[in-house]
Every structure is written in C-alpha cells, then in structure tokens.
Amino acid sequence: MSNRATATASFRRTRADTVAAVELIEVDRI
C-alpha cells in the first residue's frame, strides 16, 4: 500500500510538471 501511495504521488507530481510545461509553452506562443 505504501508503494502504491508513492507511485500515485509520483504520478501526480509528474503530471503537474507536464501541465506546467505545457502552460509555459502556451504563454510563449501568445
């Protein structure tokens, strides 16, 4: 269960980083 929680947290953090990167690209485009 601990490993599952860690994996979930890691996935959420990675997804947040990806979203942030996409937002930066969109801002650069504008």
Backbone as XML, in Angstrom:
<?xml version="1.0"?>
<chain id="A" units="angstrom">
  <residue number="1" name="MET">
    <atom name="N" x="0.860" y="-1.202" z="0.000"/>
    <atom name="CA" x="0.000" y="0.000" z="0.000"/>
    <atom name="C" x="0.895" y="1.252" z="0.000"/>
  </residue>
  <residue number="2" name="SER">
    <atom name="N" x="1.990" y="1.179" z="0.713"/>
    <atom name="CA" x="2.903" y="2.327" z="0.760"/>
    <atom name="C" x="3.466" y="2.593" z="-0.640"/>
  </residue>
  <residue number="3" name="ASN">
    <atom name="N" x="3.831" y="1.518" z="-1.333"/>
    <atom name="CA" x="4.383" y="1.677" z="-2.683"/>
    <atom name="C" x="3.339" y="2.291" z="-3.614"/>
  </residue>
  <residue number="4" name="ARG">
    <atom name="N" x="2.106" y="1.888" z="-3.431"/>
    <atom name="CA" x="1.030" y="2.413" z="-4.271"/>
    <atom name="C" x="0.861" y="3.912" z="-4.027"/>
  </residue>
  <residue number="5" name="ALA">
    <atom name="N" x="0.917" y="4.326" z="-2.785"/>
    <atom name="CA" x="0.766" y="5.755" z="-2.451"/>
    <atom name="C" x="1.929" y="6.546" z="-3.046"/>
  </residue>
  <residue number="6" name="THR">
    <atom name="N" x="3.111" y="5.977" z="-2.965"/>
    <atom name="CA" x="4.294" y="6.663" z="-3.512"/>
    <atom name="C" x="4.160" y="6.799" z="-5.018"/>
  </residue>
  <residue number="7" name="ALA">
    <atom name="N" x="3.705" y="5.744" z="-5.662"/>
    <atom name="CA" x="3.542" y="5.767" z="-7.118"/>
    <atom name="C" x="2.508" y="6.811" z="-7.511"/>
  </residue>
  <residue number="8" name="THR">
    <atom name="N" x="1.441" y="6.891" z="-6.750"/>
    <atom name="CA" x="0.387" y="7.871" z="-7.047"/>
    <atom name="C" x="0.921" y="9.288" z="-6.896"/>
  </residue>
  <residue number="9" name="ALA">
    <atom name="N" x="1.651" y="9.523" z="-5.813"/>
    <atom name="CA" x="2.204" y="10.867" z="-5.570"/>
    <atom name="C" x="3.182" y="11.222" z="-6.683"/>
  </residue>
  <residue number="10" name="SER">
    <atom name="N" x="4.004" y="10.244" z="-7.081"/>
    <atom name="CA" x="4.992" y="10.487" z="-8.139"/>
    <atom name="C" x="4.268" y="10.797" z="-9.444"/>
  </residue>
  <residue number="11" name="PHE">
    <atom name="N" x="3.205" y="10.050" z="-9.734"/>
    <atom name="CA" x="2.447" y="10.273" z="-10.971"/>
    <atom name="C" x="1.809" y="11.661" z="-10.971"/>
  </residue>
  <residue number="12" name="ARG">
    <atom name="N" x="1.241" y="12.044" z="-9.856"/>
    <atom name="CA" x="0.599" y="13.368" z="-9.776"/>
    <atom name="C" x="1.625" y="14.484" z="-9.953"/>
  </residue>
  <residue number="13" name="ARG">
    <atom name="N" x="2.802" y="14.318" z="-9.334"/>
    <atom name="CA" x="3.839" y="15.347" z="-9.436"/>
    <atom name="C" x="4.323" y="15.439" z="-10.887"/>
  </residue>
  <residue number="14" name="THR">
    <atom name="N" x="4.522" y="14.294" z="-11.520"/>
    <atom name="CA" x="4.987" y="14.286" z="-12.912"/>
    <atom name="C" x="3.950" y="14.937" z="-13.805"/>
  </residue>
  <residue number="15" name="ARG">
    <atom name="N" x="2.689" y="14.637" z="-13.558"/>
    <atom name="CA" x="1.617" y="15.201" z="-14.376"/>
    <atom name="C" x="1.555" y="16.717" z="-14.148"/>
  </residue>
  <residue number="16" name="ALA">
    <atom name="N" x="1.745" y="17.157" z="-12.931"/>
    <atom name="CA" x="1.710" y="18.599" z="-12.636"/>
    <atom name="C" x="2.856" y="19.295" z="-13.368"/>
  </residue>
  <residue number="17" name="ASP">
    <atom name="N" x="4.036" y="18.662" z="-13.374"/>
    <atom name="CA" x="5.182" y="19.257" z="-14.074"/>
    <atom name="C" x="4.884" y="19.355" z="-15.563"/>
  </residue>
  <residue number="18" name="THR">
    <atom name="N" x="4.249" y="18.328" z="-16.108"/>
    <atom name="CA" x="3.938" y="18.323" z="-17.548"/>
    <atom name="C" x="2.944" y="19.438" z="-17.871"/>
  </residue>
  <residue number="19" name="VAL">
    <atom name="N" x="1.921" y="19.582" z="-17.042"/>
    <atom name="CA" x="0.921" y="20.634" z="-17.257"/>
    <atom name="C" x="1.581" y="22.005" z="-17.180"/>
  </residue>
  <residue number="20" name="ALA">
    <atom name="N" x="2.464" y="22.188" z="-16.212"/>
    <atom name="CA" x="3.152" y="23.474" z="-16.052"/>
    <atom name="C" x="3.983" y="23.772" z="-17.296"/>
  </residue>
  <residue number="21" name="ALA">
    <atom name="N" x="4.656" y="22.757" z="-17.824"/>
    <atom name="CA" x="5.489" y="22.939" z="-19.017"/>
    <atom name="C" x="4.608" y="23.331" z="-20.204"/>
  </residue>
  <residue number="22" name="VAL">
    <atom name="N" x="3.477" y="22.686" z="-20.348"/>
    <atom name="CA" x="2.559" y="22.988" z="-21.454"/>
    <atom name="C" x="2.047" y="24.418" z="-21.319"/>
  </residue>
  <residue number="23" name="GLU">
    <atom name="N" x="1.732" y="24.825" z="-20.100"/>
    <atom name="CA" x="1.229" y="26.193" z="-19.892"/>
    <atom name="C" x="2.303" y="27.206" z="-20.280"/>
  </residue>
  <residue number="24" name="LEU">
    <atom name="N" x="3.560" y="26.919" z="-19.933"/>
    <atom name="CA" x="4.652" y="27.833" z="-20.290"/>
    <atom name="C" x="4.766" y="27.938" z="-21.804"/>
  </residue>
  <residue number="25" name="ILE">
    <atom name="N" x="4.633" y="26.811" z="-22.487"/>
    <atom name="CA" x="4.727" y="26.806" z="-23.958"/>
    <atom name="C" x="3.585" y="27.637" z="-24.540"/>
  </residue>
  <residue number="26" name="GLU">
    <atom name="N" x="2.402" y="27.474" z="-23.999"/>
    <atom name="CA" x="1.239" y="28.225" z="-24.492"/>
    <atom name="C" x="1.468" y="29.728" z="-24.297"/>
  </residue>
  <residue number="27" name="VAL">
    <atom name="N" x="2.019" y="30.101" z="-23.154"/>
    <atom name="CA" x="2.275" y="31.523" z="-22.875"/>
    <atom name="C" x="3.310" y="32.065" z="-23.859"/>
  </residue>
  <residue number="28" name="ASP">
    <atom name="N" x="4.330" y="31.245" z="-24.112"/>
    <atom name="CA" x="5.372" y="31.675" z="-25.060"/>
    <atom name="C" x="4.773" y="31.884" z="-26.447"/>
  </residue>
  <residue number="29" name="ARG">
    <atom name="N" x="3.804" y="31.046" z="-26.797"/>
    <atom name="CA" x="3.168" y="31.152" z="-28.106"/>
    <atom name="C" x="2.413" y="32.468" z="-28.208"/>
  </residue>
  <residue number="30" name="ILE">
    <atom name="N" x="1.755" y="32.856" z="-27.140"/>
    <atom name="CA" x="0.976" y="34.101" z="-27.155"/>
    <atom name="C" x="1.969" y="35.256" z="-27.072"/>
  </residue>
</chain>
